[in-house]
């Protein structure tokens, strides 16, 4: 009996067991050792069978935990538009301001604060407090270096090097969050009236920036699995004079898409051919449930990619510390930082640098990724109990899923109804300037699914019946 036949036998046995629900979604399969013993197979044969099932999407490997039956979302092919509209001024609904005032951009419940601090944040606070105590003499009277604290930039360089991008500290500049980094990138590469391409659906924060800078926006259709459609993007470039393109290759909001490497190469080739800037929003990469993807910047051979990120999604939104690698616009970006921010807090940067240097940030990320993975699975399991035919994205990182409801449902009209019951939703039209996605909404799994949030999910589902 050949080894090929043996692994196929095990593969079929496991596949049939999953279909018969011997193991249900989220269940852990027997360990490799147990399967070897049970079926009298070698370790290599068992691993090969498991890897084939993982490639088919039936299993999910979790480091140091084993193989689990993969969660399969009720999503078919994510939304993609059939037409491309001409450039237009960016406008953002005032509804976004209402959501932000309720502190519910990544929550279903307004102004829900309190609870016990995670151990990693306690450690972070101690590092920041030590940095503050170390201030000497008249240190408090001086501004930070324009590029930001050197120790923090050194730690960031080490951090991104683990993802395949080697960067010198003088290529990095500390900012006041990722939104500030994106703002600087747009200011450096565009002038009023220029056309900027964005993913659709895409990040409403980018639309805010485009509106304030009086830039024209053109929406490029994107799928929730692989991000921006490169065929559509090439069509856009052939028809209009695009100056810059903003993309999130790693787990873009709202659906958590992950751009394939082939699409990334094509994006960079198009940028070179049409002479435009690429602004990479890399803020979600560190939330990856599995291997953290390399940044698009790692493939940049022509110094056209400005990478923007921050600690807001991976550590704390309250830090307001981000960074940018400005490529050929870097010197101009540093000057613009002096105009828009002047300087960052020295002791905050020193504290975060220490938190990274002693390994606490890496430990935090490992724990956070596991927690986010579980919360995503809990959320999708709850959404599958909602009435009607809904479709949900299945991101492998990020903080949210994209929910497509029946077409007759208007989430903008649903917003005040939900608010009356104490539930805050993020309607789909906020992620576009063209008035589409009215029957869609983004739901975050950034917070634990406690009794209050589960109740809010249930209430929201009942409103749809």
Secondary structure, DSSP 4 states (H G I P E B T S, - for coil): --HHHHHHHHHHHHHHHHHTTSS-TTPBPPPHHHHHHHHT--HHHHHHHHHHHHHTTSEEEETTTEEEEPP--S--SPP--S--PPPEE----THHHHHHHTT-TT-SSTT---SPPPHHHHHHHHHHHHHHHT--TTGGGSPPPTT--HHHHHHHHHHHHTTT----GGG-EEESSHHHHHHHHHHHH--TT-EEEEEES--HHHHHHHHHTT-EEEEEEEETTTEE-HHHHHHHHHHS-EEEEEE-TEEETTTTEE--HHHHHHHHHHHHHHT-EEEEE-TTGGG-SSSPPPPGGGG-SSS-EEEEEESTTTT-TTS--EEEE-GGGHHHHHHHHHHHT----HHHHHHHHHHHHTTHHHHHHHHHHHHHHHHHHHHHHHHTTSSS--EE---SSSSEEEEE--TT--HHHHHHHHHHTT---EEGGGG-SSS--TTEEEEE-SS---HHHHHHHHHHHHHT-
